[in-house]
């Protein structure tokens, strides 16, 4: 069915119409408008080369294009961009059918878990089914309408398959609605059959009009607000847990004002770190399994806890063992009702900034007891001393530990630097040790903790924040997962700085394996020994040479002194640069402090090896502290 008679129309293919529509979508928040979809990443194959590919090339197309090397990595780059732009602008990602489309799944899951918008446009098999099966078609004998793209359904916030051109109109509008909804946003998938992409249709001109999507900032219900204020006023040891929602809503100033007025200490999740700068008196650092001793001590003693924009993950709650006060009660300020109801406490369903501003008014005149403020200051000072000890080099001529690498970077960085990490042992060290100087400096993806995220995300962040130093911090295991987008950084002349920490294996999981009786099995990068185990010589892998072969300038510092010079040179570089560091094993003096809280990783209940038996005894002791907060 075409447009009604006499209504102005434009004859375009479905792919051309989609790009024209996307180029006219805008977001608005706090009176500021910006374009929603600012570019499209793409790798072309027979599922999209003649559709989206042709449309991007068509004269008059107002859609910038970025060339990727790996479909998963393209999503990571788009997610990094969206996070840096506070979810107000995003990228689209187009792929061919089959392997290209299924490679999107990991990136889509990461986006959805972290509530970050990305528009996925995978090619799909023919809607008209002129021949079955076509190349790369998954045959499901009992369901002819299933393709490999259906695996994107559970990891997408919205999914539709456009089997006729006119079906694009309601689907595209619904997709924009989800992308711009702070409570629902994540990966949005429009699967595009390759014949429909190239099919022409008379589109109503109104479809292409400029649309502005208001990003909602709902205010709190007055009764919920009053209940939360009563909870905090009645507390002797209150605590705020700041999550990623503080950053997404731009609530940092509101949080600072609340902390200044009330003296309530603030601990941060991985996503919330930087909600207060590290030198603010109320900032207690990270909370939970990877948190600081200061934050975790206050959490154990807290009788009232206000969560702001947090999903209350197991790392934050130490697998439900952290909050031990017998009468502790919770209130959760969150734009998502599903997250606000967690921890069995009061719900305050609202935008973080709006909620904190109104809560500050409701708490006017309230301040924590002087003795509690003194305790917070003492805990903070003690932890800062431990951080300084972990950062301090004993010998400038020695090989650095991982913590000392962070210490040298800490000396060089200012508020303009952005650090990106996602997996391995680095998230724990960063959460405990890094001194965050600006609201967006700390970019650790720990909702999905996806190996291979850092390098492509750095590209997305560099596109969103040109001129700022962007650091991708990776271990050797993560680097080997996904280094290919370095070629894109070279191609786009983006001066990202990649720091590779070489520890010859999956060091983080190796440590966890040792703690749970697994004896580091299968975690080292070594040759097989005579007994068949991977305990022989270290593999002769040269990751620095690999980075150089992909076009990066490479530094190979051997000592802490060399490292300081290399990091300074990388920070000043105007091209993609790699600093390759062979790290020293941490010890009790120069290594990071151990975990300050527990994390539940079940241990074998029956075993013969002593390490597993001992680990199970420790597990039973720890799990006994778990509480179900009702």
Secondary structure, DSSP 8 states (H G I E B T S, - for coil): ----TTS-EEEEEHHHHHHHHHTTEEEEETTEEEESEEEEEE---TTTTTTHHHHHHSTT---EEEE-S-HHHHHHHHHHHHHHTTTSSEEEEEE-STHHHHTTHHHHHHHHHTT--EEEEEEE--SS-SSSS-TT----TT-TT--GGGGGSTT-SEEEE--STTHHHHHHHHHHHHHT-TTT-SEEEEEEEHHHHH-EEEEEGGGGS-EEEE-------HHHHHHHHHHHHT-SSEEEEE-HHHHHTT-HHHHHHHHHHH--EEEE-TTTTTSS-TTSTTEEEE-STTS-HHHHHHHHH-SEEEEES----HHHHTTTTS---TT-EEEEEES-HHHHTGGGSEEEES-HHHHHHHHHHHTTT----HHHHHHHHHHHHHHHHHHHHHH--S-TTS--BHHHHHHHHHHH--TT-EEEE-SSSHHHHHHHH----STTSEEE--SS--TTHHHHHHHHHHHHSTTS-EEEEEEHHHHHHS-TTHHHHHHTT---EEEEEE-SB-HHHHHHHHHTT-TTTT-B-B---TTSSS-SSB----HHHHHHHTT-EEE---SHHHHHHHHHHHHH-SS-EEEEEE-B---TTTS----SS-------SS-SSHHHHHHHHHHHHHHTT-----
